[in-house]
């Protein structure tokens, strides 16, 4: 029996706060991250090192396969719970929280929601226990915000296989992934409506890591460029129907945005905590800087933003908690997930920046935790759809 009991998920999410069961799950993830993952931060940042024991440890805690039925090794819980876990992990190791997102939400949950029984039986157990690491292959060198329309990676049917050719860029977990959900155009003439999804395994002929990327922040969450050079993939690894991958992409992106929003929340909470502690400890002019009203004003603003972030992001998780297969990519789910990540990312950057200001010179030093949070926060305004794309989504739904 995993540490996180499946029955905790049965209490209905409260958009204005957490039920006792959900609070217990958030506390469990937070305490685990503080005790086991926080000490890994410095090495992960300095060396862009991924600790190989972490994913199995997350599996042992019951944090993987949260939404997956127990018969596949999952927890049989809900989407709301996975968001709380991401928040708790981000409080003390944001890099691991990002890698958790790529594994749990972008790869594992997408396979569980959209694949057939055979694929689920072959891949979900290893992803749920952490013996396999998952990733998603969507973005390309020439396809970022226009990931679907500009996608150049192709998959051509050849007997019982597909032959994939192309490149994927900025792939979280790319250097260490064992299982990847990869999108490619099976009918380029149809544009975005000619995209299909495939499960790719490390070691398949023609698939490799072209380069590991050197990032400003989230350095412990390793990122890569992937290459597919006549990569032969069994046709049985097709997820869903051929040329119907766009629905998988769009619903997955809505769920991704909701979880990334929770990473913002966890990081902002930690920045506020660090700033309060430092303001109490740091003395200038013979008194703690916490006694200065300008510092108090920053702390008050930071607290208010964090609380507003939690309210919107928890309500978004609740709204998406029972998103059906094939749903998303349009309507209220599309709008609210974009709003949540936009609000959370903008204000996480603000909170972390104000925390650095409170730290002063020490906050500018690369080795400090607040500096790691500062360098990481910018990515959250870019990844999972830039701030500008998020505004386009919201406005488009309002004007539809």
N, C-alpha and C positions, 0 to 999 in steps of 0.2 A: 504494500500500500504506500503510495507516495505521501510526502509530507502534506501537500495540499489536498484536502479531501474534496471529492467531487460534489458532495452535498452542499458545500458552501455556495455553489453557483445557483442554487435553486431559489434563493431569495431575490425578489424582483429589484432591478436597479432603481435607485431613487435619483432623479436628475438634479435634485437640490442638495444632495449629500450622499453619504454612504451608509448602507445598512451595516449592522454589526458584523455580519459575515464578510461583506466586502472590505470593511475596514481591517478585519483580521488578515485577509489575503494581502492587502497593501502593506500592512505591518510586517507580514512574513517576508515579502519580497524586499522590503526596505532593510530589515535586520540582516537578511542573508547578504545583501549587497554591501552593507556596512562592515560586516564581520569577515566576509570571504572575498569580496571583489574590490573593495576600496584599496587594500594594500597592493593590488596589481597595477594601479593606475600609472604610477611613475614609469615603470619599465615599459608598459604598453605604449605610453606616449613617446618615450625616448627612442625606442627601438622599432616602433610599429609592429609590436609583437602580439600575436594572438595566443593566449594560454590554452593549450590543447585540452586541459582537464575541465574547462568551464562548461562546455555544452553538455557533457555527460552529467556534470553536477546539477545543471539546470533541469535536466531530465529526471534526475533522482529526486529533486524537490517537487516534481510534478508541474513545473513551469512550461514544459514543452507539450505540444499537442493539446493545448487547453480546450479547443473546440472540437477535438477529434473523439469519436466514439471509443469507449473503453476496449472494444474488441480489436481495435487497431493499436492499442497501447496508449491511447490518449486519456485525458482527464474527464471527458464528457461534460465539460463546463461550457462557458459562454464567452462571447466576444468581449463583453464588458470586463470580465475577469482578466483577459489577456492584456487589456489596456492598463489595468491597475498594476499588473506585474511589470510592464514596461516603465510605468511611472516610478515604481519602487526601485527598480534596478538603476534608472537614470539618476536617482538621488545620490548614488555613491559610485557609479561607474557608467557614465553616459556612453562610452564606447561599446561596452558589452550590451547595453540596452539597444543600441543601433543594430548590432549584429543579431541580437534577439529578434528584432523587428524583421530583418531580412530572412531569417530562418523560419520563425514562427508564423509570421503573417504573410509575407510575400511568396514564400515557397510552400511551406507545410499546409497552411490553411487554404491556399488556393488549390492545391492538389486535393485536399479533403473535400472541398466544395464542388469541384468540377470534374475530377477524374473518374474513370470507371472502376469497378470493383477490383479488377486485376492490378491496375496501377496502385491503387490504395494498399492492397495486400503486400505488394512488392516494396513499396517505399515508405509508407507511413510509420511502421514500427521502428525502423532505424532512426527516422527523424524525431520520433516521439521520445526515444530513450537517449538521444543525443550522441549515439554512436556514429551518426551521419550528420553532416552540416549542410544546410540548405541555402540556396541563393536564387535570385531572380535575374534573368537576362533580358532587359528591355532596351535601355538607352544605348545609343550607338554614337560613333564619332560625329556623324552628320545628322543625328536624330535625337534631340534633347527634349525641348518643349513640344516639338512636333514629332513625338516618338513614334506615332503610328503612320502618319502620312509620309514621313521621310525615311522610314525603315528600309534598309537596303539588304539585310540578311535574308537569304532565300532558302527554301526547303523544297526540293523536287523529288517526287515519288519515283522510286527505282525498285520495282518488285515489292518485296516485303519490307523495304527500308525507305527512309527519306535521306537525301543528301543535303546537308546544310553547308552553306558558305556565307561568310560575313564576319563582322566584328561587333563586340559589345563593349561599352566603355562605362567607367565609374560603377563597377559592379561590386556592391557590398558583399563581403565574404568570398569574393571571387578567388583569391589565392588559396583558400582553405576548403572550399565547398566540395562536397562529395556528390550532391544531387542538386541540379539546377532546373528551374522552370524557365524555358527559353522560348521567345516569340520569334517567328520568322514568317516571311511572305510565301505562301504556297501558291498564290495567284496574284502576281504583281499587277496585273491589269486591273484588278478590282480595288487597288489602293488599300485603305484600312480595312475594307471588307474582305480582303484576301489573306488575312493573317491567321496563323494557327499556332497552337501552343504545344510544346514537347518537353518531356522529361529527359534531361541529359545527365549522364553519369561521368564522373571523373574517370579517365582512362579510355573512354571511347576513342577509337582511331580518328584522327583529324581534329580533335578538340584539345585546346591547350590554353595556358595563361601566357599572354603575350608580354605583359609587364605588370609588376606591382606598382601602384601609384603612391607618390609621396605627397601627403596632404598637410594642410595647415592645422586642422583639428580632427577630432575623432580618430586619432592616429592608430589606436589599438584595434579599431574595427577595420580590418584590412580590406583594401579596395584594389581592383584589377581591371585591366583590359583583357578581354577574352577573344580568342580567334577560333573560327570554324573553317577548316580547310578540307573540303570534301568529307566532312564528318558524317559518318554513316550511323543513322539512328533507326532502330526498329520501328516499324509502323505502329506496333502495339503500344509505343510510348507517346502516341498522339493523345493529348488531353482534350476531351470534347470532340466536336466534329471539325473536319477540315474546313478552313476558311471562316470559322466561327469564333476565332480567338479574341476578337475585339470585345465581346461581352465579358470574357474572363478578365481582360485587361482593365476595363472600365470599372467593374464592380470591385476588383482588387485594389484599384487606386483609391477609391473612396474609403475603403477599410484601412489602407495604408496611411492615408492622411489623418485619420482619426487616431491611429496609434502613434504616429510621429508627433501629433499634438501633445500626447501624454509624455513623450520624451522631453518636450519643451517644458511641460509642467514640472516634472521631476528636477530638471536642471535649474529652473528658476527657484524652486523651493530650496534647493541646496545653496544657491548663490545668496539668497536672503539669509539663510541660517549662518553661512560663513560671515556675511557682512555684519550681522547683529553681534556675533561672538567677537569679531575683530574690533568693532566700535566700542564694546565694553572694555576690551583689553588695552587698546592703543591709547596712550596718553600724549597730549600736547598742551602746552601752556599750563602744565600742572594738573590737568584733569582729563578724564576719559573723553575721547571725541564724541562719545554717545551723548554727552551733556550739551553739545552744540546743536542749536535748533536747525541749522541747515542740514546736518547729518540726520537728525531726527526726521526732518521732512522727507529726505530721500528714502529712509527706511519705511516711513508711512506709505509713500507712493508705491514702493516695491511690494509691500504686503498687500495693498489693495489690488494691484495688478495680478499678483499670484492668485488671490482669492477669486477674482473675475475669470482668470484662465481656468481654474478648476471647475467653476460653475458651468461654463460653456462646454468645456471638453468632456466632463462627465455626462452632461445632457446629450452631447453628440454620441458618445458611446452607447447611451441608453437608446437613442433613436435608431442606431445602426445595429443594435444587439441581435435582432432577429431578421436581418437583411437576407432575403431568400436568394436561392441560386438564380443567376441571370439578372438579378436586380442590381441597381446602382448604375453609375455613369449618367444619370439623368435625375431630374426631379429633386425632391426634398433631401434625399440622402447625398446627392451630388453637391447641393448647395451648402448644407450645414457642415459637411466634412471639410469643404474648402474654407468656409468661414472659421471653423475651429482651428485649423492649422495656420491660417493667415494670422488670426488674432494671437494665437499662442506663440508663433515664431517671432512676430514683431515685438511682442512684449517680453518674451524671454530674452531677446537681445537687449532690450531696454533695462531689464532687471539686472542682467549680468554686467552690463556696462556700468550701471550705477554702483554695483558692488565693487568693481575694479576701482572706481573713483574713490570709494570709501577706503579701500586698501591703500590707495596712493601708490608710491613707488614700489612697494612690495607686490602690489597687484600686477605690475608690469613685468615682473620677473617670470621667466618661462617655466620654472620648476614648480610654481605654486598651483594649488588646485583651482583657485579662482581664475588664473590665467588659462588653464586648460579649458575651463568652461567658456571663457571669452572667445578663445580661438575656435571652439567647436560650434558656438551658437550661430555663426553666420551660415553654416551649411543648411540649417533648418529653414532659412528663408529661400533656399535654392532647391533642395532636394524634394522629391514627391510633388513636383510642380512648383515653379517659382511664385513669389508673391504676386507678380503680374498675372500669371496664368490663373491663380486663385481668384483674383478680382474679376477676370473675364468669365470664369465659371459662375460666380455668384451673380454678376450682372446678367449673364445670359439666362439663368434660371428665373431671375426676377422679371425679365422682360419677355419671357417665352409666352 
